[in-house]
């Protein structure tokens, strides 16, 4: 697995939990080096890795040369996952970033309970109180 970027920093406990799913974890900070060096680092990490997963841990705009390279990798079978979906899937953790405060499109996906769901919720709530 390759973690590309520095948007989210994993704690030691989170890192140990990730190690249970992935044996080889490579972290590449693309801001500190040139695009050519980053492409070389990604190629080297993919050669060492049996898992073809790249976690996009970034909110910055990637250079066009790097995007072209990542697109070619996707065609060859490399899978991508954003840091938000990665945390939800592997660590059962929800990441709400500051960038969501400017982009409110996620609000469209929030819906109130249906009457049936609300009744179920209340039954569970009251049942938990009685126990």
Residue pairs with C-beta under 8 A, 6 or more apart in sequence:
1 18
1 22
1 24
1 25
1 26
1 49
1 51
1 53
1 54
1 55
2 25
2 26
2 27
2 28
2 42
2 45
2 46
2 49
2 53
2 54
2 55
3 25
3 26
3 27
3 28
3 54
3 55
3 57
4 28
4 30
4 42
4 54
4 55
4 56
4 57
4 58
5 28
5 29
5 30
5 31
5 56
5 57
5 58
5 59
5 60
5 83
6 29
6 31
6 57
6 58
7 57
7 58
7 59
7 83
7 97
8 57
8 83
8 87
8 95
10 18
14 91
14 93
15 25
17 90
17 91
18 25
18 90
18 91
19 25
21 90
22 51
22 53
23 51
24 48
24 49
24 50
24 51
26 41
26 45
26 48
26 49
28 38
28 41
28 42
28 45
30 38
30 58
30 62
30 66
31 60
33 41
35 63
35 65
35 66
38 66
39 65
39 66
39 69
42 54
42 69
42 70
42 73
46 52
46 73
46 78
52 77
52 78
52 79
53 78
53 79
53 80
53 81
54 70
54 73
54 78
54 79
54 80
54 81
55 80
55 81
55 82
55 83
55 86
56 80
56 81
56 82
56 83
57 83
58 83
59 97
59 99
62 70
70 78
70 80
74 80
81 89
83 95
84 94
84 95
84 97
87 93
87 94
87 95
88 94
88 95
100 106
113 121
